[in-house]
Amino acid sequence: MYIEDRNFLTKEHKNYINDIVLQDAFPFYWNDRQTIEDNLPFFSHTLYNRPEAIEKGLPAINSPHYEIFFDMLQCFLKKNKIKFNKILRASVNLTFNINKKKSNIHVDHEFEHNQVIIYLNEADGETMILNDNKKTIFKKVKPEKFKGICFNKKPHYIIFPKKNRRLIAIYTFI
């Protein structure tokens, strides 16, 4: 499954992204690695904690920005007639040039799941979605501000931006 949509965010969503998220005061937190197997740093703002963090006693909702980002997800899912039962994680991720070409190939969870990515700014640094064999490219997605994509459990990686920053909202769900 692959769905791409450029027209699902409301004017309120777009204003929030422009006036709050893309401004200097939006908090991002340093992460030493992007996947379990790498040591590639990035910044993130966790909106909804992963199941394993919740099991350790952390709250599910981790941010005052969660509600509006959850509403963005719901707008994408409703418009594209995608059902969901449970959110697994949600965050705003910021990647930048770290003198590496690409991230590690990975899946977000070992079990079946779907994910939505909303691109929050114009950037270089494509999302590469692979076929299950991890050898051939299923889809190469160029970041475009306010574009959303959805795909199921597929191996994927990013090409790191050469300049500026790449901001996405990422959600996984079942």
QUINORWO-V421637 format. One line per field, one symbol per residue. psi: psi as a letter, one per 30 degrees, with the letter a starting at -180 (. if undefined). A space follows every 50 residues. Layout:
psi = ???
//
This chain:
psi = kkkkkgifkleeeeeeeefdeglffkklkkkfleleflhjllkljkekll efeefggllekgkffeeeeeeeeeeeeeeghkkkekkelklkkjlljghk ellkkllelflklllkkkkflkllilkjkllffgfkkekjjkkkkgkklk lajkklllkkkflaljklkkkkl.
//
